[in-house]
Amino acid sequence: MTPAPTRPVSLLACALAVAVLALAGCGRKGGSEHPPQPGDRAVATVGGQTVWASDVKREAVAQGLVSEDEPLDPSSDLFRQMLDEVIDEKLLAAEAVRRHLDKDPLAQRRLAAARERILGDMLVEGVVDRAVTDQAVQTLYQQQLKQAKPNEEIRARQIVTRTLPEAQAVKSQLAAGAAFDALAMQRSIDQATRFNGGDLGYFTADAMPEAYGAALKDAKVGQLVGPFQVEGGYAVVKVEDRRRQPPISLEQARPQIVRFLTYDQVRELLRQLRDKSAVKVLPPPAPAAPAASSSPAKPEARP
């Protein structure tokens, strides 16, 4: 194996590596020869400890380089980089144990905290995996659809002019049969819409400036509305369509639903644990009284 590239080593990563090694060493002296999960394979050994492909994938996931569901090709550069990092961590952890750093009382407290954090994460992951299922997501999605009150969407075109007389002249031309898209190209000063015939697309009233919402509130399809004052000028608007806003799709809603279900499960788990556990938060110590000054008092100044 070629030497790992030189790179800065995180002290936190070292501490966690020591924790993992020390905890694993409690039950055995060497590395397990049994794959930790089906289909796993050994990719290296460090001092008799086997490094598995799943160890490398876990490091990549922890660093946010791949997701849990994303495969990590053992022939890729990323896999080799992560493998080098896992080997480095094991070497650093082994050396720390050789120097008896794991016997230090502060180190043992940190190791215990790391163990508690890892076990807690594993418990939460198990609870969430059992609860946040496709069926649970689908059920909550259907509930939200029933409770949702979809807004109305409006599709409209606009022509914006600098002055009110110009806008009135535009409206007269449109009423006389002028093509809206051609007139928008010629007369509109709104650079965002003049080149597409003034098309604003579909929007809800609350997504537009207040003047549009007020003017279009009761407008019928095909109706010309305005002129009314908008930022930078005066607008004449034609209502092309009105429709109920389509509901959000399941795939669009899924990330938010998963976050809600995850939070809900973790909150409920913690509530149950607190209810049946003796948790007592101790008050902070009283502030120390200020020390009396030992310097002699200065004599009063006399006139």
Helices and strands as residue ranges (DSSP letters): H 11-25, E 42-46, E 49-52, H 53-62, H 77-98, G 101-103, H 105-131, H 134-147, E 152-161, H 164-175, H 180-187, G 194-196, E 199-204, G 205-207, H 210-216, E 224-230, E 233-244, H 250-275
